[in-house]
Amino acid sequence: MVQRILDYVNGTWTDAGASNFLNVWNPASGAAIGSVAMTPREAVAKAVEAGQEAFKDWRRTPVGTRIQPLFKLKVLLEAHMDELAAIITNECGKTFKESVAELQRGLENIEVASGMPALIQGYNNEDIARGIDEHMFRQPLGVVTAITPFNFPGMIPLWFLPYAVATGNCFILKPSERVPMTSARLFELIDQAGFPKGVIQLINGGKETVDALLDHPGIKAVSFVGSTPVAKYIYSRATANGKRAQCQGGAKNPVVILPDADMDMTTKIVADSAFGCAGQRCLAASVAITVGDARNVFTEQIADAASSRVVGYGLDDGTEMGPVITKDSKNRIESIIGLAQQEGAHVLVDGRQKTVSGYEDGNWVFPTILQDVPQGSTAATTEIFGPVLSMMHATTIEEAIALVNDRAYGNMACIFTNSGSAARQFRYEVSAGNVGVNIGVAAPMAYFPFSGWNESFFGDLHAQSHHGVEFYTQTKVVVERWPQEWSRMF
């Protein structure tokens, strides 16, 4: 049955007067499972106006009261965890276990934002000058929006939503039109959590919808996660319109393997990083750089791990990796593998032209390993966003660090070693915002900002934790004097 996906505006489900609907596809079966409204510009304006109206009272609501619906939402999400995970698997393609894991990471952000009464505190000084006191307060911005990607439809909206509303803003989510079903179910639970009408809203759509949000003067801040070209576009258009923006872009994440690493542990961790979620995550390991004698043993073991990984429908028992999101993604990934061959790489494990029994119409790309990838080649520099691991080699850690830093992106870099000295040199010198030591996916917990450097991030303040609080508030400094002779007059 094809589900009709609607917007949630001012506490009501609506098609927003949309004349255009897009199909939502199950990437494993190839079947249409939903139809989502493409919200027109005029309907976006109505949602912003509803948020502005709700903001008048929401910003005056005590912070201790604002967080109460977040407590209820957390309980509701926990109660419906398996249901939501199955929806993610069906529209996104990842395994059920991966879907549960992303929801758990989203819950962490609700937990952190629920501590907003402490996080939002300002500071003050008495007698900053004789008889004069000075105070700094944090106040909300107004109506804010987040434009989120297909690969983590449950987690990434929760990087932003809890902080935005707990700090007193009204929030509009625009999820990827490829995976709107998770957001629709999430908002059914939000509706039960007790937020006032207009405080949290959902609008669906494509570029027209996004541009309407970026251009509307009532939107005060924009959060985005996606590819670097789109992140640049969002950031430039939002800031040109006077808005705050935090835009997470693409990545090409290297992992460095030293000879003293525990090779069994390293192989398992790198395989999970490179092929987990079919490589469709911004912290997926995409380049493995072996150093010295690590080359032969790691190459043999990672090839075995890639070849033996069980690929299939994410709700089937035993499945370790699902399909990529669309047919276009499958074709693009396979074309990059072919181009890598032309540019001098050797296809050690080939995941092209594969099928899964019973799901022949799925978007299948099996784990792939490219060996001896030339530095500067397409496979070494392009965000493939699929289950493809490119392998390079260095003779020293200094050479490996140079290879890590010779790239446009800077989302994550990891090292595998038993040497504390080598690990410190690596974390100190690499140009990346998230660094892992014997970690394959250096995803910060919700208590830390999700960092990113270079072409992987545009803005100043990242998602999560204190950065989220700062991004969604503006500071007001009050300098006051109350001369004693004035007080005697009253």
N, C-alpha and C positions, 0 to 999 in steps of 0.2 A: 504494500500500500504506500502511495506517495503522500507524504505529509506536507501540508501547506505551512510555510514558516512566515509568521507575521512579525510586525514591529510591536514594541511595548512602549507606549507613549502616554505619559501622564496617568499611569495606572491602568491603562486599557490596551487590549490587544487589537491591532488594526492593520489593514493592508496599506494604509497611508496613501490611498488613491493611486497605487502603483499600476501602471499599464504593462509593465514588463516583469516577467518572472523567469528565473534561471533554475535549471534542474540541479539537484544535488546528487552526486553519484557515489555509490559504494565502490571504493577503489579495488576491492578484492573480487567482487562479482561482476562489476561493470553495470549493475542495475541502478536505475533511478530510484532514489529513496525519499526525495524531498523536492520541494519547489519553493524558492525564496523570492520575496518581493525586492525589486530594485527601487528603493525609496527616492522619489523625485526631490528636487531642490526645495520646493515650496513646503513639502512635508517636513524636511529637516528644520526649516525655520520655525514651524509650529512646535517641534520638540524642544528647540532651544528656548523659545518663549515660555514653554511650560517649565523648563528648568529654571529660568530666570525668576518666574513667579514663585516657585517652590523655595528658591534660595533665600528669599526675603525672611522666611521664618526659620529655615534650616540653619542658617548661619548664626541665628540667635539661640538656637537650641543648645543647652549645656553639653559640653563634650562628653560628660558621663552618660548623658541620655542618648547622644548620637551613636555611641558604640553598642547600645543594647541590641539593636537589630542584627549587628554583626555576630554577636554571641548566638542568636537564634539561627542565623544563616549557617554558621559552622555546624550546628547540631543537625540541621536539615541536610547539608551536604554529606555529612558522615552517614546519615540514615539512608541516603540515596546514592552512595558511592558506587556500588556495583552497577546500578542502572545507568548512571552518567558515564561510567567507564565503557559500558557496552555501546553507548551512543557514539563516544569518541572513536572507538574501534571501527564502527560501521561507516562513519563518514570520513575518518582520517586515515585508517588503514593500519595503525600500530597494533601491537598485541594488547590483550586485556591487561596483562601485568604492567605494561608501560603506561596504559591509560590510567590505571589506579595510582601509579607513582606520580604522574603529573598532577593529579587532583590533590594528592597529599601535599605536594609542594605549594599548591595554591592555598590550601588550608593554613599552611604556616604563615602566609602573609595576612590572613584574617586574624590569626592569633597575635601577630606583632602589632597590627593596626589597632587591635582592641586595647592596647596599652597607650592609646593616644592621650589620655589625660596627663601622662608623664612626658610623652614625646613632644607634645606641642608647647610645653612650657617655655616662657621667655626668660629674661633675666633683668636685673636692675642694680643700680648703685645709689645709695643714699649719699647726700653731700658730694655729688660729683663736682660741684662748686659750693661755696658756703651757702647753706639754706636751699640748695637746689638738688632735686632728685631726678634720676633718669631711668626710664623703663623701656624695654623692648617687648612688644607683643607680636604674636603670629596671628594673622587673619586670613580667612579663605579668599580665593580669587573670584569665584562665581561659578559659571558653568564650564566644565572641562570635558574633554573627550579622549577616548583611546581607540586607535585603529589597530586591530590585532590580526595575526597571521593564521594560516591553516594548521601549522604543525603542532601547536599546543593550545587547542581551543578551550580547554578547561583551566589551564594554569595561567597563561599570560594575561587574560582579563583580570585575574586576581592579583597580578603584580601591581595594578593601578587602582582598581575600584575601591578596595577597603581603605586605602590611605586617602583617596580623594574625598570620600563621604565622611570619614571620621574627622577630617580636618575642617569640615563644614561646607564643602563644595557640593554641587549637583553634577552628576556624572552621566555621560552618554557613551554607550559602547557601540562601535561599528565593527562587528566581527568579519572575518573573511567570508565572502559569499560562497566559498567552497565547503565551509563547515559551519553552517548556521544552526544546526540542530542542537549542538551542545549548549550554545548560548540561549536558545529558546527554552530548553529545560532548566537551565540555570536561573533564568528570569522567572519561571514559574515558581521556583523556590524563593527567589528574592521577593516575589509578590506576597508570599506567606510569612516572610520574616518581619514585616511591620514597618518598612520604610514609608514615609509619607509620599503621596503622589508627586511625581515630577522630580524626585531626588535622584532616582536611578532609572535610566531609560535605555531602550535598545532600538537601534535602527539598522536595517540591512541595506545592502546595495553595493555598487561598484564605484568607479571613478567619479561619476557625477555626484554621488552621495558624499564621497570624501571631499571633493572640491567645495561642496556646499558647506561642509563643516569648517574647512580651512578658511573660507571667505567670510563666514558669518561673524560680525563684530561681537556677538554675544558669547562666542567661544573664547575663553581666556587662556587655555593651555591645551596642548596636543601631545599625546603619547603615541608612539608608533613602534612596531617591531615588524621587520620584513627585510627585503633585499636592499643592498646599498643604493642602487639607482633610485628606488622608490623612496628610501629614507632621505636621500638628498632632496628629492622633489618635495616631500612633505615638509622637511625642515625649512627649505628656502621659501616655500609659499606661506607657511605658517608664520615664520618670523617676519616676512615682508608685510604681513597683515598685523604685526604688532603682538603676536601671541608668544607665550613661552612654548618651547618644544623640546622634547627628549625623543630622539629617533635612533633606535637600535637597527643597525644595518647588517650586512652579510659577514662572512667569515671564511677563513682558510686556515684551520687550526692545526698547527704542527705538534707532534709528540717526538721527543728525543729519547732514544734508548741507548744507554751506556752499557759497556760490557759487564759491569758488575751488578746489573739489575737482576732481580729474580725473574727469569724468563717465563716460567710457567704463569706466575701471577701477572706479569706484564702483558703476555699474549692474551690472556682472558680479558683483562681490563681494556686493552686497546681494541680488541674485537668488539666488545660491547659498545665502546665509544664510537667506532667507525660504522658499525652495522646496526646498532640499536636505532629504533624508530626509522629504519631503512635509510639511515644517514641524513634524515630530514630534520636536523636540529642545528641551531646556531653554535652549539658547543660540540658538535661531532668532530672526532679526530679525522682529519682528511689527508694529512701528510705525515708519514712515519720516517724519521731520520735516524738511521742506525749509525753508531759511532764505533770505529775500529772493529774489534772481533765480535761485536754484537750482530753483525750483518748476517752471517750464515744461519746461526741457530734461530734468530728471530724470524727471518724470512721463511724458513721451513715451517716453523710453528704457526705463524699467522696465516700462511697458505692453507694449512690443514684446518685451522679454525674457520676460515672463510668457506672452504669447500664443504665442511660438515654442518654448517649452520642450517637449521630447519626453517624453510620459508613457506608461508601459507597464510590462510585466513586467521586473523588475530583472535577470534573466539574459539578456534579449534585447539584442543589440548596438544601440547608439545610444540606449538609454533613459537619460533624464536625471532622471526622477522616477518613483517608484512609487506604489502606492495607500496609503491610510490603513489603520490596523490592523484595524478592524471595521466592519460595517454600521452599528452604533450610532454610531461615531465619524463616519462619513460623514453620517449624518442630523443629528447634533448640529452639525457644522460648517456644513452647508447651512442649518440653521435659524438659526444666528447671522448668516450672510450676509443672510438675509431680514429678520431683526430690525434689522440695521444699516441697511438701506434704510428701514425704518419710522422709525428714529431720525434720519434725515436724511443718511445717507451715500449717495454715488453709486457704483454698481458699475461701475467702469471696465473691468475684465476679469472675466468671470463664468465660474467653473469648475464650476458646478453642472450636474447632469443630463448628464454626459459618460460615454462608454464607450470602451473600447479593443477594437479588433477582435480576436476570438479569446479575449478575456477579459471577456466581457460580464457575468459574475457577480462581477467584482472590485469592490473598495471605492474607486471612483474619485472623487476631487475634484481637478480641474485647478487650476493656479495662478490665484489670484483677487486682484484689487486693489480695495480700497475707497477712494474718494477723498473728501476733505472730511469725514473722520470727526469728529464733535463730541467734544470733551474731556469725559470723564465718561460717555460712552455705553458700551453693552455691548461694542461692537467695540474701543473704546479701552482698556477695563479688564479684559476677560476673557481668560484664557489659552485661545485657540481651539485650539491644538495641531493645526494643519493648515496647508495651503499658502495662507494668507490674509495679505496685507500691507495694513495700514491706513495711510492717508496723512493727515498733518496738516501745517500750515504755521505758521511763525513769522517775524516781521520782523527779529528780532535773535537773536544767540546767547544772550543773557540770557533772552529769552522761551522759546527752545528748551530751555534747561537747566531752566527752571521747569516746562515740560511734562514733561520727563523725570522730574523729582523728584516730580511730582504723581501718584503711583501707589503702590499697596501693595507691589508687588514691587521687588526690587533685585538681580536676578541678573546682568544685563549691560546695558551702555550703550556705544554706539560713536559716533564722530564721523569724518566724512570732510572733510578740509581740507588745504591746503598751508601753513596758518599755524601756526607753532609756538606762538605766543601763545594762539591760540584753542584749540589742542589742550591746552595746559597748563591753561587756565581750565576747560575741560570736565572733564578727568580729576580736577582738584582739587575741583570743586564737585558733580559728579553723585553721587547716592546709589545706588551699585551696587558690588557686590563684584568684578566682572570688567569691565574697561574696555578697549575697543579703539580705537586710533587708526589709521584707514585699514585696519581689520580688521573683517570681518563676523561672524566667530564667534570671540570672545575666549576660547577654551578654553585654560586654562593647561596648559603642559607638565607632565609628571609631577614635575618638580623643584620645582614651586610648588603651593600648596594651591588647590583648586577653590573659590574664594570665592563668597559669596552673602550678601546683606543682606536686612533687612526680612522680608517674608512669603515670601521665597525660601529662607530657611534658619532652622532651629531647632537651637540648640546653640552650642557655643563653638569646637570644633576641626573643621575641614573635612577632606575627603578629600585624599589624596595627600601625598607628601613628608613634611616634618617634622611637619605636623599629624597625619598618619596614625600616625607613630611615637608622638607624645604621646598620641593618643587611645587607642591600644592598650596603653599602659603606665601604670603608677602609680609614682610616685617614692617612694623610701625614703631617708631621711636618717639617717646613722649618725654619732653623735658619740662619739669614743673617746679614752680616756686610758690610758696604760701607764706608771705611775710607775716610775722606775728601781729603787726599793727593792723593788717587787714582783717585778721581773724577776730580781733577785738571789736570790730565794727558790726559784727553780726551776732 
